[in-house]
Amino acid sequence: MAGFLLAGGSVLDVGSGKVERRDVAVADGVVVEPGSRNELTRVDCDGLVIMFGLWDVHAHPAGLMYDLTAAGYFERSAQHSVRAGANLLQALSMGVTGVRTAAEADGIDIAWRDAIARGRWAGPRIKCSGPAIRTTGGHGTAFPREYVNTKPFLVADGPTEMRRAVRSLAEQGADWVKILLTGGLYSVHETVDSGQLSDDELEMVMATARQRGLPALAHCGSARLAEKFVNLGGRSVEHGYALDEAAARTIAAKEAWLVPTIGVTHDVEMMRKDRWPEHAMSRAIASQKKHAEAVLACVAAGVKIATGADLNPIGPRLHAEIRLLESIGLERIDVLRAATAGGRELNGLGPHTAPVAGTAADLIFLEGNPLDDLAHLAKPLKVMVYGRFMLEAGALPPPSPGAYV
C-alpha cells in the first residue's frame, strides 16, 4: 500500500481544539511517525487543516424516508445498491470518511463495505448492521405496504426467532446488531417511547449478540428501556427521544453511547420539503423539547455522543445534524468531537482525537478551521480513507441529490 508524507499542514485536535503545524506520515493505512518509513510520497499540505474525517453512525444508504409513491417497495436489490453507492460517494465528497449502517437490505452495506475496504471503489469506511430486527407490527412497518423484492428487516417474535435473527446477522458478516426496541416517528400506530420487545426477547437478543461477539445498537426512545438495554450490555442508544436524568446516569455508568439524531425532531424545514406525513411531523414536533432535554441530560451525565443523521442524502443531512446539535446547546468543540472521534471510538478505531502514530488514516484536508466556521467541513480539498486518497477537489464530481428520489 502506498505511503505519504503530508507535509506542512496544521493538525486539528478535536479534543482540545488546538491546532499544531506538523507533518503527518501515513503507511499501510495508518498514521506512522515521520521518518520511520522510507520512500513516502510527499504531499504538500501547506495552508491546509488536517483532521479526522466525519462519521455518520446512523445511516440507511439505500433508504427512501417516507416513500410517498411506494416505489421503493417494488425495487430490486440492484436498484437499492445503486442508490446506496451514489449516496456513499456524495457523502465522501462532503468529508464523511466513516458510516455505520443502522438497517440495510440484502447485504448491500456489507458488499459496499468490502468493496471499499479492498480498494475496488472510492467511499467511506463502513461498519454494517445489515437488516434490523423488529417484531411483527413493530417500528418500521408501513402496513399494508410490504417490501416485495428486498428485506431491510428481520421480523422475529419470541426468543427462538430472536436468537435465529442474531445468528443470521453473524452468518452474513454484520459488524453490529440493531434492534427496534421502541416505537418512533415512522409508523402510524406507535409512540416514541412505547416498548415493542418482551423481556425474554430482549434478553435473548443480547445474550446471542454477546455470544457471537457483536455489539448492539437499539432504536430506543424510552428511558426505562434504555436502562434495561445498556444493563444487558447494549452499546449504543439511538435517538433517545424521552431519556431522563436517571437514564443518562445509567448509560454513562455502563459506558454506553447516545446517537441523538436530533434532526428527525428539529429539522421542520426538511420535514416539509420531504413531505413527511402528518402523523410523523406532528409527533416529531411534539417530541422536540423533551428530545433536546434528553441529549443535554446525557451530555451533563458524561455520556459519550456520536453523530448520526438517520436521513438521506447522508452528506447534507449529517452537516445539518452537526449544526442542529450546536443549536440545542452543545459546544462546537464537543460537536466536532462527536462527529469525528466519537464515531471512530464507537466503531473500534480508538479514542484518539487527532491523527497520531497508530491511528487509522481516515482524514480530511480543509482550507480553514471548522472551529471558526463549520462550512469548511463540507468542502474538503482532499479525503483520505484507509490511508488512500479517495477524493481530491474537482477530480470526482459527486452525484446530484436527485439520485435519491
C-alpha positions as CSV (number, residue, x, y, z in Angstrom):
1,M,0.0,0.0,0.0
2,A,1.2,3.5,-0.9
3,G,2.6,5.7,1.8
4,F,2.5,9.5,2.1
5,L,4.3,12.3,3.9
6,L,1.6,15.0,4.4
7,A,3.9,18.0,4.8
8,G,3.4,21.5,6.1
9,G,-0.2,21.1,7.2
10,S,-1.9,22.2,10.5
11,V,-3.4,19.3,12.5
12,L,-6.6,20.0,14.5
13,D,-7.2,18.1,17.7
14,V,-10.9,17.8,18.2
15,G,-10.4,17.0,21.9
16,S,-8.5,20.2,22.9
17,G,-9.3,22.4,19.9
18,K,-5.6,23.0,19.5
19,V,-4.1,23.4,16.0
20,E,-0.5,22.3,15.6
21,R,1.6,22.7,12.5
22,R,3.4,19.4,11.9
23,D,4.0,16.8,9.2
24,V,1.9,13.6,9.2
25,A,3.2,10.3,7.8
26,V,0.8,7.6,6.6
27,A,1.7,4.0,5.6
28,D,-0.2,0.7,5.4
29,G,-3.5,2.5,6.2
30,V,-2.3,4.1,9.5
31,V,-0.5,7.1,10.7
32,V,3.2,6.5,11.5
33,E,6.0,8.5,12.9
34,P,7.5,10.8,10.3
35,G,11.0,9.5,9.3
36,S,10.1,5.9,10.3
37,R,9.4,4.8,6.7
38,N,11.4,5.3,3.5
39,E,10.0,6.2,0.1
40,L,6.9,8.0,1.2
41,T,5.3,10.2,-1.5
42,R,5.4,13.8,-0.4
43,V,2.1,15.7,-0.5
44,D,2.2,19.5,0.0
45,C,-0.4,20.4,2.6
46,D,0.8,23.9,3.3
47,G,-2.1,26.1,4.4
48,L,-4.5,23.2,5.0
49,V,-6.1,21.9,8.2
50,I,-5.8,18.2,8.6
51,M,-8.2,16.3,10.9
52,F,-10.1,13.1,11.3
53,G,-13.0,12.8,8.9
54,L,-16.6,12.8,9.8
55,W,-18.8,9.8,10.8
56,D,-22.5,9.2,10.3
57,V,-23.2,6.3,12.7
58,H,-26.9,6.0,12.0
59,A,-27.3,5.7,8.2
60,H,-29.5,3.9,5.7
61,P,-27.6,4.4,2.5
62,A,-30.3,2.9,0.2
63,G,-33.3,4.2,2.3
64,L,-36.2,6.2,1.0
65,M,-37.6,8.0,4.0
66,Y,-41.4,8.3,3.8
67,D,-41.5,6.8,0.3
68,L,-44.8,8.5,-0.7
69,T,-45.0,6.9,-4.1
70,A,-44.2,3.5,-2.7
71,A,-41.7,3.0,-5.5
72,G,-39.1,1.6,-3.1
73,Y,-41.3,-1.3,-2.1
74,F,-41.1,-2.7,-5.5
75,E,-37.4,-2.1,-6.3
76,R,-34.9,-4.9,-6.6
77,S,-31.7,-5.1,-4.6
78,A,-29.7,-3.9,-7.6
79,Q,-31.6,-0.6,-7.6
80,H,-31.2,-0.2,-3.8
81,S,-27.5,-0.8,-4.2
82,V,-27.0,1.8,-6.9
83,R,-28.7,4.4,-4.7
84,A,-26.6,3.4,-1.7
85,G,-23.4,3.7,-3.8
86,A,-24.3,7.1,-5.0
87,N,-25.2,8.2,-1.5
88,L,-22.0,7.0,-0.1
89,L,-19.9,8.7,-2.8
90,Q,-21.6,12.0,-2.3
91,A,-21.1,11.7,1.5
92,L,-17.4,11.1,0.8
93,S,-17.2,14.3,-1.2
94,M,-18.5,16.1,1.9
95,G,-15.9,14.8,4.2
96,V,-17.7,11.7,5.6
97,T,-15.0,9.1,6.0
98,G,-17.0,6.7,8.1
99,V,-20.5,5.3,8.1
100,R,-22.3,2.8,10.4
101,T,-25.4,1.5,8.8
102,A,-28.5,1.1,11.1
103,A,-30.7,-1.2,8.9
104,E,-29.9,-2.0,5.3
105,A,-31.3,-4.7,3.0
106,D,-29.9,-7.8,1.4
107,G,-26.2,-7.4,2.3
108,I,-25.9,-4.1,0.3
109,D,-24.0,-2.4,3.1
110,I,-21.8,-5.4,3.6
111,A,-21.0,-5.6,-0.1
112,W,-20.1,-1.9,-0.2
113,R,-18.0,-2.2,3.0
114,D,-15.9,-5.0,1.5
115,A,-15.5,-3.4,-2.0
116,I,-14.3,-0.1,-0.5
117,A,-12.0,-1.7,2.0
118,R,-10.3,-3.8,-0.7
119,G,-9.7,-0.7,-2.9
120,R,-12.2,-1.6,-5.6
121,W,-14.2,1.6,-5.1
122,A,-14.0,5.1,-3.5
123,G,-16.0,5.5,-0.4
124,P,-16.1,5.8,3.4
125,R,-15.1,3.1,5.8
126,I,-18.4,1.2,6.6
127,K,-19.5,-0.7,9.7
128,C,-22.6,-2.7,9.0
129,S,-25.7,-3.8,10.9
130,G,-27.4,-5.5,8.0
131,P,-31.2,-5.7,8.3
132,A,-32.7,-4.5,11.7
133,I,-34.5,-6.9,13.9
134,R,-38.1,-5.9,14.7
135,T,-41.3,-7.6,15.9
136,T,-44.4,-8.2,13.9
137,G,-46.1,-4.8,13.8
138,G,-43.0,-3.1,15.2
139,H,-41.3,0.1,14.3
140,G,-40.6,0.4,10.6
141,T,-43.8,-1.2,9.4
142,A,-45.9,0.8,6.9
143,F,-48.8,-1.7,6.8
144,P,-50.3,-2.7,4.4
145,R,-47.2,-1.8,2.4
146,E,-44.6,-4.5,2.3
147,Y,-41.2,-4.8,0.5
148,V,-41.7,-7.2,-2.4
149,N,-38.1,-7.8,-3.5
150,T,-35.9,-6.6,-0.7
151,K,-35.6,-7.4,3.0
152,P,-34.5,-4.4,5.2
153,F,-35.9,-6.0,8.4
154,L,-35.7,-9.4,10.1
155,V,-39.1,-9.9,11.6
156,A,-38.8,-12.0,14.8
157,D,-41.3,-12.9,17.5
158,G,-40.3,-14.9,20.6
159,P,-36.9,-15.8,22.0
160,T,-36.2,-18.6,19.4
161,E,-36.8,-16.3,16.4
162,M,-34.7,-13.6,18.1
163,R,-31.8,-15.9,18.5
164,R,-32.1,-17.1,14.9
165,A,-32.2,-13.5,13.7
166,V,-28.9,-12.6,15.5
167,R,-27.2,-15.7,14.3
168,S,-28.3,-14.8,10.7
169,L,-26.6,-11.4,11.0
170,A,-23.5,-13.1,12.3
171,E,-23.5,-15.5,9.4
172,Q,-23.8,-12.7,6.9
173,G,-20.8,-10.8,8.3
174,A,-22.5,-8.0,10.1
175,D,-20.5,-5.8,12.5
176,W,-23.4,-4.8,14.6
177,V,-26.8,-6.0,15.7
178,K,-29.6,-3.4,15.5
179,I,-32.9,-3.9,17.3
180,L,-36.0,-1.8,17.1
181,L,-36.8,-1.7,20.9
182,T,-39.4,1.0,21.0
183,G,-41.7,2.9,18.7
184,G,-40.7,6.1,16.9
185,L,-41.9,8.5,14.3
186,Y,-42.3,6.3,11.2
187,S,-45.2,4.0,11.8
188,V,-48.8,5.2,12.4
189,H,-49.7,3.0,15.4
190,E,-46.9,3.7,17.9
191,T,-45.4,6.3,20.2
192,V,-41.7,7.3,20.6
193,D,-41.3,5.5,23.9
194,S,-43.7,2.5,23.6
195,G,-41.9,-0.8,24.2
196,Q,-42.0,-3.5,21.4
197,L,-39.9,-6.4,22.6
198,S,-40.8,-8.6,25.6
199,D,-38.2,-9.1,28.3
200,D,-37.4,-12.6,27.2
201,E,-37.0,-11.5,23.6
202,L,-34.6,-8.6,24.5
203,E,-32.6,-10.9,26.8
204,M,-32.2,-13.5,24.1
205,V,-31.1,-10.9,21.5
206,M,-28.5,-9.6,23.9
207,A,-27.2,-13.0,25.1
208,T,-26.8,-14.2,21.5
209,A,-25.1,-11.0,20.4
210,R,-22.6,-11.3,23.3
211,Q,-22.0,-15.0,22.4
212,R,-21.3,-14.0,18.8
213,G,-19.1,-11.0,19.8
214,L,-21.4,-8.4,18.1
215,P,-22.1,-5.1,19.7
216,A,-25.8,-4.0,19.8
217,L,-27.5,-0.7,18.9
218,A,-31.1,0.0,19.7
219,H,-33.7,2.3,18.3
220,C,-35.0,3.4,21.6
221,G,-37.0,6.4,22.9
222,S,-37.8,5.1,26.3
223,A,-35.8,6.0,29.4
224,R,-36.5,2.8,31.3
225,L,-36.0,0.5,28.3
226,A,-32.7,2.3,27.5
227,E,-31.6,1.4,31.0
228,K,-32.6,-2.2,30.5
229,F,-30.8,-2.3,27.2
230,V,-27.5,-1.0,28.5
231,N,-27.7,-3.1,31.6
232,L,-27.8,-6.1,29.3
233,G,-24.7,-4.9,27.5
234,G,-26.2,-2.6,24.9
235,R,-23.5,-0.4,23.3
236,S,-25.4,2.4,21.6
237,V,-28.8,4.0,22.3
238,E,-30.2,5.6,19.1
239,H,-32.5,8.7,19.2
240,G,-33.2,8.7,23.0
241,Y,-36.4,10.8,22.5
242,A,-37.6,10.6,26.1
243,L,-34.5,9.9,28.1
244,D,-34.3,11.4,31.6
245,E,-31.5,12.2,34.0
246,A,-31.7,8.7,35.7
247,A,-31.4,7.0,32.3
248,A,-28.5,9.3,31.4
249,R,-26.6,8.3,34.6
250,T,-27.1,4.7,33.8
251,I,-26.0,5.0,30.2
252,A,-22.9,6.8,31.4
253,A,-22.2,4.3,34.2
254,K,-22.3,1.5,31.6
255,E,-20.0,3.4,29.3
256,A,-22.6,3.1,26.5
257,W,-23.2,5.8,23.9
258,L,-26.0,8.1,22.7
259,V,-26.6,8.8,19.0
260,P,-29.1,11.7,19.2
261,T,-30.3,12.1,15.5
262,I,-31.6,15.4,16.7
263,G,-32.6,16.4,13.1
264,V,-35.5,14.0,13.0
265,T,-37.4,16.1,15.6
266,H,-35.9,19.5,14.9
267,D,-35.5,20.0,11.2
268,V,-39.0,21.1,10.3
269,E,-37.9,22.6,7.1
270,M,-36.6,19.3,6.0
271,M,-39.8,17.5,7.0
272,R,-41.9,19.9,4.9
273,K,-39.6,19.7,1.9
274,D,-39.6,15.9,2.1
275,R,-43.4,15.9,2.6
276,W,-43.5,13.9,5.9
277,P,-46.9,12.5,6.7
278,E,-48.9,14.4,9.3
279,H,-48.6,11.7,12.0
280,A,-44.8,11.7,11.7
281,M,-44.4,15.5,11.6
282,S,-46.8,16.2,14.5
283,R,-45.2,13.5,16.6
284,A,-41.7,14.9,15.8
285,I,-42.6,18.4,16.7
286,A,-44.3,17.3,19.9
287,S,-41.1,15.5,20.8
288,Q,-38.7,18.4,20.2
289,K,-38.4,19.8,23.7
290,K,-38.0,16.5,25.5
291,H,-35.6,15.2,22.9
292,A,-33.3,18.2,23.3
293,E,-33.5,18.0,27.1
294,A,-32.6,14.3,26.9
295,V,-29.5,15.0,24.8
296,L,-28.4,17.7,27.2
297,A,-29.0,15.5,30.2
298,C,-26.8,12.8,28.7
299,V,-24.0,15.4,28.0
300,A,-24.2,16.6,31.6
301,A,-24.0,13.0,32.8
302,G,-20.9,12.3,30.8
303,V,-22.5,10.0,28.2
304,K,-20.3,9.7,25.1
305,I,-22.0,11.2,22.0
306,A,-21.6,10.2,18.3
307,T,-23.4,11.8,15.4
308,G,-25.9,10.1,13.1
309,A,-28.5,11.8,10.9
310,D,-30.9,8.9,10.1
311,L,-31.7,10.8,6.9
312,N,-30.7,10.9,3.3
313,P,-28.7,12.1,1.5
314,I,-26.1,11.3,4.1
315,G,-23.7,14.1,3.4
316,P,-26.0,17.1,3.5
317,R,-28.1,15.7,6.4
318,L,-25.1,14.9,8.5
319,H,-23.9,18.5,8.2
320,A,-27.4,19.7,9.1
321,E,-27.2,17.4,12.2
322,I,-23.9,18.9,13.3
323,R,-25.4,22.4,13.1
324,L,-28.6,21.4,14.9
325,L,-26.6,19.8,17.8
326,E,-24.9,23.1,18.3
327,S,-28.2,24.9,18.1
328,I,-29.7,22.9,21.1
329,G,-26.8,23.8,23.3
330,L,-23.7,21.7,22.6
331,E,-20.4,23.4,22.4
332,R,-18.8,23.4,18.9
333,I,-15.7,21.5,20.0
334,D,-18.0,18.8,21.6
335,V,-20.0,18.5,18.4
336,L,-16.8,18.2,16.3
337,R,-15.5,15.5,18.6
338,A,-18.8,13.6,18.4
339,A,-18.8,13.9,14.6
340,T,-15.3,12.6,14.2
341,A,-13.5,10.9,17.1
342,G,-16.8,9.8,18.6
343,G,-17.8,7.8,15.5
344,R,-14.3,6.3,15.4
345,E,-14.2,5.2,19.0
346,L,-17.7,3.8,18.9
347,N,-16.7,1.7,15.9
348,G,-13.5,0.3,17.4
349,L,-10.9,2.7,16.0
350,G,-9.6,4.0,19.3
351,P,-10.2,7.1,21.5
352,H,-7.7,9.5,19.9
353,T,-8.9,12.9,18.9
354,A,-6.1,13.7,16.5
355,P,-4.0,11.7,14.0
356,V,-1.0,10.3,15.9
357,A,1.1,7.2,15.2
358,G,-1.1,4.1,15.2
359,T,-4.4,5.7,14.3
360,A,-6.4,4.7,11.2
361,A,-5.7,7.2,8.5
362,D,-9.2,8.4,7.7
363,L,-8.5,12.1,7.2
364,I,-9.9,15.3,5.6
365,F,-8.0,18.3,4.4
366,L,-9.7,21.6,4.8
367,E,-9.0,25.2,3.7
368,G,-9.9,26.5,7.2
369,N,-10.6,25.6,10.8
370,P,-14.1,24.4,11.4
371,L,-14.0,25.7,14.9
372,D,-14.1,29.1,13.2
373,D,-16.6,28.2,10.5
374,L,-18.4,24.9,10.2
375,A,-18.8,25.5,6.5
376,H,-15.2,24.3,6.0
377,L,-16.2,20.8,6.9
378,A,-18.5,20.3,3.9
379,K,-15.9,21.3,1.3
380,P,-12.7,19.2,1.8
381,L,-10.0,19.6,-0.8
382,K,-8.8,16.0,-0.2
383,V,-10.3,13.0,1.5
384,M,-8.3,10.0,2.7
385,V,-9.8,6.7,3.9
386,Y,-7.8,3.5,4.7
387,G,-4.7,5.6,4.1
388,R,-5.6,6.1,0.4
389,F,-6.6,9.3,-1.2
390,M,-10.2,8.6,-2.2
391,L,-11.0,12.1,-3.5
392,E,-9.4,15.4,-4.4
393,A,-11.3,18.5,-5.2
394,G,-12.5,18.6,-8.7
395,A,-11.4,15.1,-9.5
396,L,-14.6,13.2,-8.8
397,P,-17.9,15.0,-9.2
398,P,-20.5,13.8,-6.6
399,P,-23.9,12.5,-7.8
400,S,-26.7,15.0,-7.7
401,P,-29.2,14.8,-4.8
402,G,-31.7,13.7,-7.5
403,A,-30.1,10.3,-7.3
404,Y,-32.1,9.5,-4.2
405,V,-35.6,10.0,-5.4
